[in-house]
Amino acid sequence: MIRFRVMGVQVSLHPLGALMALLALALGIRGEVLAVLLALAIHEGAHMCAALLAGVRIPEIRLLPFGGSAHIENPYSLRPGQLLFTALAGPAGNMAAIMLCAAAGWGGAL
């Protein structure tokens, strides 16, 4: 695993994911790889930011070859609102990015 820290949260990148990204780049599908990596970063980053706002501790985020997972420390001790806010943040982050890209496309920026 390749490990680094972001805002006090350990991020683990599976080596196969890095190898798949390099292979995709070698095959000439850079734009697609960048889009997938950006969507994954927005999704997991939104979970992480929401957890910090809600007072939920996330010790690790794992980025796997086909997705990611944010590990919540003892989810059974959380109030339902904390868990719901943290869980919905990832999809909400992706929806916000989609709407931003659509608005930029309609405005002629893309």
N, CA, C and O atoms as a GROMACS GRO file, in nm:
protein
  440
    1MET      N    1   0.083  -0.119   0.000
    1MET     CA    2   0.000   0.000   0.000
    1MET      C    3   0.088   0.125   0.000
    1MET      O    4   0.191   0.130   0.066
    2ILE      N    5   0.045   0.223  -0.075
    2ILE     CA    6   0.110   0.353  -0.076
    2ILE      C    7   0.030   0.440   0.021
    2ILE      O    8  -0.090   0.458   0.004
    3ARG      N    9   0.097   0.496   0.122
    3ARG     CA   10   0.026   0.570   0.226
    3ARG      C   11   0.074   0.714   0.235
    3ARG      O   12   0.193   0.743   0.220
    4PHE      N   13  -0.023   0.805   0.259
    4PHE     CA   14   0.008   0.945   0.285
    4PHE      C   15  -0.107   1.003   0.368
    4PHE      O   16  -0.210   0.938   0.384
    5ARG      N   17  -0.088   1.123   0.420
    5ARG     CA   18  -0.189   1.184   0.506
    5ARG      C   19  -0.246   1.309   0.441
    5ARG      O   20  -0.174   1.387   0.378
    6VAL      N   21  -0.378   1.327   0.458
    6VAL     CA   22  -0.449   1.446   0.412
    6VAL      C   23  -0.537   1.492   0.528
    6VAL      O   24  -0.625   1.420   0.572
    7MET      N   25  -0.512   1.613   0.576
    7MET     CA   26  -0.588   1.671   0.688
    7MET      C   27  -0.597   1.576   0.807
    7MET      O   28  -0.702   1.564   0.870
    8GLY      N   29  -0.487   1.508   0.837
    8GLY     CA   30  -0.481   1.418   0.951
    8GLY      C   31  -0.539   1.280   0.927
    8GLY      O   32  -0.537   1.197   1.018
    9VAL      N   33  -0.589   1.254   0.807
    9VAL     CA   34  -0.648   1.124   0.774
    9VAL      C   35  -0.549   1.047   0.686
    9VAL      O   36  -0.499   1.099   0.587
   10GLN      N   37  -0.523   0.922   0.725
   10GLN     CA   38  -0.433   0.840   0.644
   10GLN      C   39  -0.506   0.795   0.518
   10GLN      O   40  -0.618   0.744   0.526
   11VAL      N   41  -0.444   0.813   0.403
   11VAL     CA   42  -0.498   0.768   0.276
   11VAL      C   43  -0.409   0.656   0.225
   11VAL      O   44  -0.288   0.673   0.213
   12SER      N   45  -0.470   0.540   0.197
   12SER     CA   46  -0.396   0.425   0.147
   12SER      C   47  -0.437   0.398   0.003
   12SER      O   48  -0.555   0.382  -0.027
   13LEU      N   49  -0.340   0.395  -0.084
   13LEU     CA   50  -0.362   0.369  -0.226
   13LEU      C   51  -0.312   0.228  -0.258
   13LEU      O   52  -0.195   0.197  -0.240
   14HIS      N   53  -0.403   0.145  -0.305
   14HIS     CA   54  -0.366   0.008  -0.341
   14HIS      C   55  -0.271   0.012  -0.461
   14HIS      O   56  -0.298   0.085  -0.556
   15PRO      N   57  -0.161  -0.064  -0.458
   15PRO     CA   58  -0.065  -0.059  -0.568
   15PRO      C   59  -0.125  -0.098  -0.703
   15PRO      O   60  -0.083  -0.047  -0.806
   16LEU      N   61  -0.223  -0.187  -0.703
   16LEU     CA   62  -0.286  -0.226  -0.828
   16LEU      C   63  -0.361  -0.109  -0.890
   16LEU      O   64  -0.368  -0.098  -1.012
   17GLY      N   65  -0.418  -0.022  -0.807
   17GLY     CA   66  -0.486   0.097  -0.858
   17GLY      C   67  -0.389   0.190  -0.928
   17GLY      O   68  -0.420   0.244  -1.034
   18ALA      N   69  -0.272   0.209  -0.870
   18ALA     CA   70  -0.170   0.293  -0.932
   18ALA      C   71  -0.121   0.229  -1.062
   18ALA      O   72  -0.099   0.299  -1.161
   19LEU      N   73  -0.104   0.098  -1.063
   19LEU     CA   74  -0.062   0.028  -1.184
   19LEU      C   75  -0.167   0.039  -1.294
   19LEU      O   76  -0.133   0.058  -1.411
   20MET      N   77  -0.294   0.026  -1.257
   20MET     CA   78  -0.402   0.038  -1.356
   20MET      C   79  -0.406   0.179  -1.414
   20MET      O   80  -0.430   0.196  -1.534
   21ALA      N   81  -0.383   0.281  -1.331
   21ALA     CA   82  -0.380   0.419  -1.381
   21ALA      C   83  -0.265   0.439  -1.478
   21ALA      O   84  -0.282   0.503  -1.582
   22LEU      N   85  -0.148   0.386  -1.446
   22LEU     CA   86  -0.033   0.396  -1.537
   22LEU      C   87  -0.059   0.324  -1.669
   22LEU      O   88  -0.021   0.373  -1.775
   23LEU      N   89  -0.123   0.208  -1.662
   23LEU     CA   90  -0.156   0.133  -1.782
   23LEU      C   91  -0.255   0.210  -1.869
   23LEU      O   92  -0.241   0.216  -1.991
   24ALA      N   93  -0.355   0.269  -1.806
   24ALA     CA   94  -0.453   0.348  -1.880
   24ALA      C   95  -0.387   0.468  -1.947
   24ALA      O   96  -0.419   0.503  -2.061
   25LEU      N   97  -0.296   0.531  -1.877
   25LEU     CA   98  -0.222   0.644  -1.936
   25LEU      C   99  -0.140   0.597  -2.056
   25LEU      O  100  -0.133   0.666  -2.158
   26ALA      N  101  -0.076   0.480  -2.043
   26ALA     CA  102   0.004   0.427  -2.154
   26ALA      C  103  -0.083   0.392  -2.274
   26ALA      O  104  -0.037   0.399  -2.388
   27LEU      N  105  -0.208   0.355  -2.249
   27LEU     CA  106  -0.300   0.320  -2.358
   27LEU      C  107  -0.363   0.444  -2.422
   27LEU      O  108  -0.437   0.433  -2.520
   28GLY      N  109  -0.334   0.561  -2.367
   28GLY     CA  110  -0.382   0.684  -2.428
   28GLY      C  111  -0.520   0.729  -2.385
   28GLY      O  112  -0.585   0.806  -2.456
   29ILE      N  113  -0.566   0.683  -2.270
   29ILE     CA  114  -0.698   0.727  -2.223
   29ILE      C  115  -0.681   0.816  -2.099
   29ILE      O  116  -0.738   0.791  -1.993
   30ARG      N  117  -0.599   0.920  -2.116
   30ARG     CA  118  -0.566   1.010  -2.006
   30ARG      C  119  -0.688   1.083  -1.952
   30ARG      O  120  -0.706   1.093  -1.830
   31GLY      N  121  -0.772   1.135  -2.040
   31GLY     CA  122  -0.889   1.212  -1.998
   31GLY      C  123  -0.984   1.130  -1.914
   31GLY      O  124  -1.036   1.178  -1.813
   32GLU      N  125  -1.007   1.007  -1.955
   32GLU     CA  126  -1.096   0.919  -1.881
   32GLU      C  127  -1.040   0.886  -1.743
   32GLU      O  128  -1.113   0.885  -1.643
   33VAL      N  129  -0.910   0.860  -1.738
   33VAL     CA  130  -0.846   0.829  -1.610
   33VAL      C  131  -0.853   0.950  -1.517
   33VAL      O  132  -0.881   0.936  -1.398
   34LEU      N  133  -0.826   1.066  -1.572
   34LEU     CA  134  -0.832   1.188  -1.492
   34LEU      C  135  -0.974   1.212  -1.438
   34LEU      O  136  -0.990   1.251  -1.323
   35ALA      N  137  -1.075   1.188  -1.520
   35ALA     CA  138  -1.213   1.207  -1.477
   35ALA      C  139  -1.250   1.111  -1.365
   35ALA      O  140  -1.313   1.151  -1.267
   36VAL      N  141  -1.210   0.985  -1.378
   36VAL     CA  142  -1.241   0.886  -1.274
   36VAL      C  143  -1.168   0.920  -1.144
   36VAL      O  144  -1.227   0.914  -1.036
   37LEU      N  145  -1.040   0.956  -1.154
   37LEU     CA  146  -0.964   0.990  -1.033
   37LEU      C  147  -1.019   1.116  -0.966
   37LEU      O  148  -1.024   1.124  -0.844
   38LEU      N  149  -1.060   1.213  -1.046
   38LEU     CA  150  -1.119   1.335  -0.991
   38LEU      C  151  -1.251   1.306  -0.921
   38LEU      O  152  -1.277   1.358  -0.813
   39ALA      N  153  -1.336   1.224  -0.984
   39ALA     CA  154  -1.464   1.188  -0.923
   39ALA      C  155  -1.443   1.112  -0.792
   39ALA      O  156  -1.514   1.136  -0.694
   40LEU      N  157  -1.346   1.021  -0.790
   40LEU     CA  158  -1.315   0.946  -0.669
   40LEU      C  159  -1.262   1.038  -0.559
   40LEU      O  160  -1.300   1.025  -0.443
   41ALA      N  161  -1.175   1.132  -0.596
   41ALA     CA  162  -1.121   1.226  -0.497
   41ALA      C  163  -1.230   1.316  -0.441
   41ALA      O  164  -1.233   1.343  -0.321
   42ILE      N  165  -1.320   1.364  -0.526
   42ILE     CA  166  -1.432   1.448  -0.480
   42ILE      C  167  -1.521   1.369  -0.386
   42ILE      O  168  -1.560   1.418  -0.281
   43HIS      N  169  -1.554   1.246  -0.424
   43HIS     CA  170  -1.644   1.163  -0.345
   43HIS      C  171  -1.587   1.135  -0.206
   43HIS      O  172  -1.652   1.162  -0.104
   44GLU      N  173  -1.466   1.081  -0.201
   44GLU     CA  174  -1.406   1.047  -0.072
   44GLU      C  175  -1.369   1.172   0.008
   44GLU      O  176  -1.378   1.172   0.130
   45GLY      N  177  -1.328   1.278  -0.061
   45GLY     CA  178  -1.298   1.404   0.008
   45GLY      C  179  -1.422   1.464   0.072
   45GLY      O  180  -1.414   1.522   0.180
   46ALA      N  181  -1.537   1.452   0.005
   46ALA     CA  182  -1.662   1.502   0.062
   46ALA      C  183  -1.699   1.423   0.188
   46ALA      O  184  -1.744   1.481   0.287
   47HIS      N  185  -1.681   1.290   0.184
   47HIS     CA  186  -1.705   1.210   0.305
   47HIS      C  187  -1.614   1.258   0.419
   47HIS      O  188  -1.659   1.274   0.532
   48MET      N  189  -1.487   1.280   0.388
   48MET     CA  190  -1.390   1.321   0.489
   48MET      C  191  -1.425   1.458   0.548
   48MET      O  192  -1.422   1.475   0.670
   49CYS      N  193  -1.459   1.555   0.463
   49CYS     CA  194  -1.493   1.690   0.511
   49CYS      C  195  -1.621   1.687   0.595
   49CYS      O  196  -1.628   1.754   0.698
   50ALA      N  197  -1.720   1.611   0.551
   50ALA     CA  198  -1.845   1.601   0.627
   50ALA      C  199  -1.820   1.536   0.762
   50ALA      O  200  -1.877   1.577   0.863
   51ALA      N  201  -1.736   1.434   0.764
   51ALA     CA  202  -1.704   1.368   0.891
   51ALA      C  203  -1.637   1.464   0.987
   51ALA      O  204  -1.668   1.466   1.106
   52LEU      N  205  -1.544   1.544   0.936
   52LEU     CA  206  -1.477   1.642   1.022
   52LEU      C  207  -1.578   1.744   1.077
   52LEU      O  208  -1.572   1.781   1.194
   53LEU      N  209  -1.671   1.789   0.991
   53LEU     CA  210  -1.773   1.884   1.035
   53LEU      C  211  -1.869   1.824   1.138
   53LEU      O  212  -1.914   1.893   1.230
   54ALA      N  213  -1.899   1.695   1.124
   54ALA     CA  214  -1.994   1.629   1.212
   54ALA      C  215  -1.929   1.572   1.338
   54ALA      O  216  -1.998   1.517   1.424
   55GLY      N  217  -1.798   1.585   1.349
   55GLY     CA  218  -1.730   1.532   1.466
   55GLY      C  219  -1.710   1.381   1.461
   55GLY      O  220  -1.698   1.316   1.564
   56VAL      N  221  -1.706   1.326   1.340
   56VAL     CA  222  -1.686   1.182   1.320
   56VAL      C  223  -1.540   1.159   1.286
   56VAL      O  224  -1.482   1.230   1.203
   57ARG      N  225  -1.480   1.062   1.350
   57ARG     CA  226  -1.339   1.033   1.324
   57ARG      C  227  -1.327   0.930   1.213
   57ARG      O  228  -1.386   0.822   1.219
   58ILE      N  229  -1.248   0.965   1.111
   58ILE     CA  230  -1.218   0.872   1.001
   58ILE      C  231  -1.067   0.848   1.006
   58ILE      O  232  -0.989   0.934   0.965
   59PRO      N  233  -1.025   0.731   1.055
   59PRO     CA  234  -0.881   0.706   1.064
   59PRO      C  235  -0.815   0.677   0.929
   59PRO      O  236  -0.695   0.700   0.913
   60GLU      N  237  -0.894   0.626   0.832
   60GLU     CA  238  -0.830   0.588   0.706
   60GLU      C  239  -0.929   0.593   0.590
   60GLU      O  240  -1.047   0.563   0.605
   61ILE      N  241  -0.877   0.634   0.476
   61ILE     CA  242  -0.950   0.625   0.349
   61ILE      C  243  -0.868   0.534   0.260
   61ILE      O  244  -0.749   0.556   0.240
   62ARG      N  245  -0.934   0.432   0.205
   62ARG     CA  246  -0.865   0.339   0.115
   62ARG      C  247  -0.910   0.364  -0.028
   62ARG      O  248  -1.030   0.366  -0.057
   63LEU      N  249  -0.814   0.383  -0.116
   63LEU     CA  250  -0.842   0.398  -0.258
   63LEU      C  251  -0.802   0.268  -0.325
   63LEU      O  252  -0.684   0.233  -0.332
   64LEU      N  253  -0.903   0.197  -0.374
   64LEU     CA  254  -0.885   0.064  -0.430
   64LEU      C  255  -0.891   0.071  -0.582
   64LEU      O  256  -0.926   0.175  -0.637
   65PRO      N  257  -0.859  -0.037  -0.652
   65PRO     CA  258  -0.860  -0.033  -0.798
   65PRO      C  259  -0.995   0.008  -0.859
   65PRO      O  260  -0.998   0.071  -0.964
   66PHE      N  261  -1.104  -0.026  -0.795
   66PHE     CA  262  -1.235   0.006  -0.853
   66PHE      C  263  -1.322   0.089  -0.758
   66PHE      O  264  -1.443   0.071  -0.756
   67GLY      N  265  -1.262   0.178  -0.682
   67GLY     CA  266  -1.339   0.263  -0.592
   67GLY      C  267  -1.260   0.296  -0.467
   67GLY      O  268  -1.138   0.284  -0.464
   68GLY      N  269  -1.332   0.338  -0.365
   68GLY     CA  270  -1.268   0.375  -0.240
   68GLY      C  271  -1.360   0.350  -0.123
   68GLY      O  272  -1.478   0.319  -0.141
   69SER      N  273  -1.307   0.363  -0.003
   69SER     CA  274  -1.389   0.348   0.117
   69SER      C  275  -1.330   0.434   0.229
   69SER      O  276  -1.210   0.436   0.252
   70ALA      N  277  -1.419   0.503   0.296
   70ALA     CA  278  -1.381   0.582   0.413
   70ALA      C  279  -1.420   0.501   0.536
   70ALA      O  280  -1.538   0.471   0.556
   71HIS      N  281  -1.323   0.468   0.617
   71HIS     CA  282  -1.350   0.386   0.735
   71HIS      C  283  -1.384   0.476   0.853
   71HIS      O  284  -1.304   0.561   0.894
   72ILE      N  285  -1.503   0.458   0.908
   72ILE     CA  286  -1.550   0.537   1.021
   72ILE      C  287  -1.515   0.462   1.149
   72ILE      O  288  -1.540   0.342   1.161
   73GLU      N  289  -1.458   0.535   1.244
   73GLU     CA  290  -1.424   0.474   1.371
   73GLU      C  291  -1.551   0.452   1.453
   73GLU      O  292  -1.620   0.548   1.487
   74ASN      N  293  -1.581   0.329   1.484
   74ASN     CA  294  -1.696   0.288   1.565
   74ASN      C  295  -1.826   0.355   1.520
   74ASN      O  296  -1.878   0.442   1.591
   75PRO      N  297  -1.880   0.317   1.405
   75PRO     CA  298  -2.003   0.381   1.355
   75PRO      C  299  -2.123   0.357   1.446
   75PRO      O  300  -2.221   0.432   1.439
   76TYR      N  301  -2.119   0.254   1.531
   76TYR     CA  302  -2.232   0.224   1.619
   76TYR      C  303  -2.246   0.324   1.734
   76TYR      O  304  -2.350   0.330   1.798
   77SER      N  305  -2.141   0.402   1.758
   77SER     CA  306  -2.146   0.502   1.865
   77SER      C  307  -2.198   0.637   1.815
   77SER      O  308  -2.215   0.729   1.895
   78LEU      N  309  -2.223   0.650   1.685
   78LEU     CA  310  -2.265   0.778   1.628
   78LEU      C  311  -2.415   0.797   1.635
   78LEU      O  312  -2.492   0.702   1.637
   79ARG      N  313  -2.454   0.924   1.640
   79ARG     CA  314  -2.596   0.956   1.629
   79ARG      C  315  -2.636   0.935   1.483
   79ARG      O  316  -2.553   0.949   1.394
   80PRO      N  317  -2.763   0.901   1.458
   80PRO     CA  318  -2.806   0.877   1.319
   80PRO      C  319  -2.781   0.996   1.227
   80PRO      O  320  -2.748   0.978   1.110
   81GLY      N  321  -2.796   1.118   1.278
   81GLY     CA  322  -2.772   1.237   1.196
   81GLY      C  323  -2.628   1.249   1.152
   81GLY      O  324  -2.600   1.288   1.038
   82GLN      N  325  -2.536   1.216   1.241
   82GLN     CA  326  -2.393   1.221   1.205
   82GLN      C  327  -2.362   1.121   1.094
   82GLN      O  328  -2.293   1.153   0.997
   83LEU      N  329  -2.414   1.001   1.111
   83LEU     CA  330  -2.388   0.896   1.013
   83LEU      C  331  -2.451   0.929   0.878
   83LEU      O  332  -2.389   0.909   0.774
   84LEU      N  333  -2.573   0.980   0.881
   84LEU     CA  334  -2.643   1.014   0.757
   84LEU      C  335  -2.572   1.129   0.684
   84LEU      O  336  -2.552   1.123   0.563
   85PHE      N  337  -2.533   1.232   0.758
   85PHE     CA  338  -2.463   1.347   0.700
   85PHE      C  339  -2.333   1.304   0.634
   85PHE      O  340  -2.302   1.346   0.523
   86THR      N  341  -2.258   1.218   0.703
   86THR     CA  342  -2.130   1.170   0.650
   86THR      C  343  -2.151   1.079   0.529
   86THR      O  344  -2.077   1.089   0.431
   87ALA      N  345  -2.251   0.993   0.535
   87ALA     CA  346  -2.276   0.899   0.425
   87ALA      C  347  -2.325   0.970   0.299
   87ALA      O  348  -2.285   0.934   0.189
   88LEU      N  349  -2.410   1.070   0.314
   88LEU     CA  350  -2.467   1.138   0.197
   88LEU      C  351  -2.372   1.240   0.136
   88LEU      O  352  -2.396   1.286   0.024
   89ALA      N  353  -2.267   1.276   0.205
   89ALA     CA  354  -2.176   1.379   0.155
   89ALA      C  355  -2.104   1.336   0.027
   89ALA      O  356  -2.083   1.419  -0.062
   90GLY      N  357  -2.066   1.210   0.016
   90GLY     CA  358  -1.996   1.163  -0.104
   90GLY      C  359  -2.079   1.177  -0.230
   90GLY      O  360  -2.035   1.241  -0.326
   91PRO      N  361  -2.201   1.119  -0.233
   91PRO     CA  362  -2.286   1.138  -0.350
   91PRO      C  363  -2.323   1.284  -0.374
   91PRO      O  364  -2.334   1.327  -0.489
   92ALA      N  365  -2.341   1.361  -0.268
   92ALA     CA  366  -2.374   1.504  -0.285
   92ALA      C  367  -2.256   1.578  -0.347
   92ALA      O  368  -2.277   1.668  -0.429
   93GLY      N  369  -2.135   1.542  -0.311
   93GLY     CA  370  -2.017   1.603  -0.371
   93GLY      C  371  -2.009   1.573  -0.520
   93GLY      O  372  -1.976   1.661  -0.600
   94ASN      N  373  -2.038   1.448  -0.557
   94ASN     CA  374  -2.038   1.412  -0.699
   94ASN      C  375  -2.149   1.486  -0.775
   94ASN      O  376  -2.127   1.530  -0.888
   95MET      N  377  -2.267   1.499  -0.716
   95MET     CA  378  -2.377   1.571  -0.781
   95MET      C  379  -2.340   1.718  -0.800
   95MET      O  380  -2.370   1.777  -0.904
   96ALA      N  381  -2.276   1.778  -0.701
   96ALA     CA  382  -2.234   1.918  -0.713
   96ALA      C  383  -2.132   1.933  -0.826
   96ALA      O  384  -2.138   2.030  -0.901
   97ALA      N  385  -2.040   1.839  -0.838
   97ALA     CA  386  -1.941   1.844  -0.946
   97ALA      C  387  -2.007   1.828  -1.082
   97ALA      O  388  -1.969   1.896  -1.178
   98ILE      N  389  -2.106   1.739  -1.092
   98ILE     CA  390  -2.180   1.720  -1.218
   98ILE      C  391  -2.252   1.848  -1.257
   98ILE      O  392  -2.247   1.890  -1.372
   99MET      N  393  -2.318   1.910  -1.160
   99MET     CA  394  -2.392   2.034  -1.190
   99MET      C  395  -2.297   2.146  -1.229
   99MET      O  396  -2.328   2.226  -1.317
  100LEU      N  397  -2.182   2.154  -1.164
  100LEU     CA  398  -2.082   2.255  -1.199
  100LEU      C  399  -2.030   2.234  -1.341
  100LEU      O  400  -2.017   2.330  -1.418
  101CYS      N  401  -2.001   2.110  -1.376
  101CYS     CA  402  -1.954   2.080  -1.512
  101CYS      C  403  -2.063   2.108  -1.615
  101CYS      O  404  -2.034   2.160  -1.723
  102ALA      N  405  -2.189   2.075  -1.583
  102ALA     CA  406  -2.299   2.102  -1.676
  102ALA      C  407  -2.318   2.252  -1.696
  102ALA      O  408  -2.338   2.298  -1.808
  103ALA      N  409  -2.311   2.326  -1.587
  103ALA     CA  410  -2.324   2.472  -1.598
  103ALA      C  411  -2.210   2.532  -1.680
  103ALA      O  412  -2.231   2.623  -1.760
  104ALA      N  413  -2.089   2.480  -1.658
  104ALA     CA  414  -1.976   2.530  -1.736
  104ALA      C  415  -1.991   2.494  -1.883
  104ALA      O  416  -1.956   2.573  -1.971
  105GLY      N  417  -2.044   2.375  -1.910
  105GLY     CA  418  -2.066   2.336  -2.050
  105GLY      C  419  -2.173   2.419  -2.117
  105GLY      O  420  -2.157   2.459  -2.232
  106TRP      N  421  -2.282   2.445  -2.046
  106TRP     CA  422  -2.388   2.526  -2.104
  106TRP      C  423  -2.343   2.670  -2.122
  106TRP      O  424  -2.388   2.740  -2.213
  107GLY      N  425  -2.253   2.714  -2.036
  107GLY     CA  426  -2.202   2.852  -2.048
  107GLY      C  427  -2.093   2.867  -2.152
  107GLY      O  428  -2.048   2.978  -2.179
  108GLY      N  429  -2.050   2.755  -2.210
  108GLY     CA  430  -1.949   2.760  -2.314
  108GLY      C  431  -1.806   2.754  -2.264
  108GLY      O  432  -1.713   2.773  -2.341
  109ALA      N  433  -1.787   2.727  -2.136
  109ALA     CA  434  -1.652   2.721  -2.080
  109ALA      C  435  -1.581   2.591  -2.111
  109ALA      O  436  -1.458   2.584  -2.106
  110LEU      N  437  -1.657   2.488  -2.144
  110LEU     CA  438  -1.594   2.358  -2.173
  110LEU      C  439  -1.600   2.326  -2.321
  110LEU      O  440  -1.552   2.220  -2.363
   0.00000   0.00000   0.00000
